Amino acid sequence: MAWARPGWTAVALLLVYFAVPVTWDSPPAVIGISLVLTFAGLILLARMMVLEVRAVRDGTTRRSDRAVAMMLMLVVVAFAMTFYLMELFAPGQISGLRTRIDALYFTVSTMATVGFGDVHATGQAARAVVSALIVFTAVVVASLLRTHTRLGRAQE
């Protein structure tokens, strides 16, 4: 039950990510459904974030792995949407990226420093955003390792 909020956060983020309309050339009914789903996802996301912040503020939990997981999911989806929109509005920036799933895959493989090469940045703007993501990932991982190392020493 402790991981329910991060689980619902993931559901909300994916709902928003896949539902938000990025072009307006679809039939009005499809755009309407997309907007309703997007707002539903945003409401769910806001609710989960408020509950997590309240739990930390009230002292029922300290800044936890759950909160870090929730923030990391938010970053993954934000970068994935950035890459998708970049390719949508400036084609050729990222080779092999055509869909939202491609963008999510590219973001996760970049953050995991796997970089299979099947989807890769070719344009200057895309390379700048990928560089920012790589630096962000390195800083976050280093910070998390430092925090957990300090917490481990304090518990000894």
N, C-alpha and C positions, 0 to 999 in steps of 0.2 A: 504494500500500500504506500510505502514511502516514495516509490518512484512513479506514483500515479500522475503527479503534476508534470514531470518531464515527459511522460508518455502522452498525456493530453496536449502538451506543448508541441510535441512532434506532429501529432495529428493536425493541430491548428495551423502550424507552419506549412505543412504539406498541402493542406486544403487551400490556404491563401496562395501559395506558390503556383499550384496547378489551376486555380480558378480565376485568378485576377486577369481581367482582359487587358491585353497589351496592344491590341489593334481594335479598331471599331468597324471592321468590314464584315463582321458576322451578322446574321439576322438579329433584330432587336430582342427576340425572345431568348436567344442564346446569350446575348450580352446581359440581359436582365437576370437570368439564372446565374451567370458567372458573378455578377455583382452581389447577388444575395448570398451565394456561397462564400465569396470573399469577405463580406461583412460578418457572416457567421463565424468564419475562421478567426477574424480579427477580434471579435467579442470573446471567443473562447481563449485566444492567446492572451488578451488583456486580463481575463479572469485568472488564468493560471499564474501570470506574472504577479498580479496583486496578491494572490494567496501566498506565493513564495516570499515576496517582500514582507508581507505581514508576519509570516512565521519567523523570519530572521529578525524583524524589528521587535516582536514580542518576546524574543529569546527562547522560543520553543525549539529553534534550531539555529545554529550559527551558519555563517556563509558555508554552504555545503557543496558537496560534489554534485548534488541535484541542480543547484543554481548555476554552477559552472557548465553542466551539461545543457541546461536550457539556453544559456547565453551562446554556447558553442553552436547549438542547432540554429539559433537565430543568425549567427554569422555565416554559417554554411548556406542557408537559404538566401540571405542577402547577397552574397557573392555569386551564387548560382543565377539569381535573377539579373544581377549586373551583367554577367557574361552572356546570358540569353538575350537581354535587351541590346547589348553591344553588337552582337552578331545579327540581330534582327534589323537594327537601324544603320549598321555599318558593316555589311556583309564582307567576309574575307578576313576579319580580325582574328577569328579562331577557326583554324582548319578542322573540319570534321564535326563542328557543332551545328546541329540543325534543330534540335528539339529541347524542351525543358529538361528532359531526362539526360540528354547529352550534357547540358550545362551543369546539372547536379553531379553527374559522374565526373566531369572535368574538375569541378570544385573539390570533391572528396579526394580524387586521385592526386590533385595538387597539394591539398592540405596534408595528405598522408605521405607526401614526397615519393609517391610511386611513379607518377608520370609515365604511363605506358607509351605515350607518343602518338596514339591513334587520334586523339584530340589535342591540339596544341596551339598556342598563341603564335600568330604570324604577324599581326599588325602591331604598330608601336603603342597604340592606346591599350590594346589587350595585354601586351607585355608589361606595361606599366601597372595595370590592375593585378596581373598575376604576380608581379614582384611585390606589390603591397600585401597580397594574400600570403606569400611565402614568408615575408618578414613578420607579419602578424602571427602566423602559425609558430614560427621559431620563438618569438617573444612569449607567446602564451604557454607553449610547452616548457620553456625554460622557467617561467614564473611558477607554473604548477609543480615542477620538480623541486624548485627551491622551497616553495611553501610546504610541500609534503615532507621534504627532508628536515626542515625546521620543526615541523609538528612531530616528526618521529623522534628527534633529539629531545624535544620538550617532554615527551611522554616517558622517556627512559629514566 
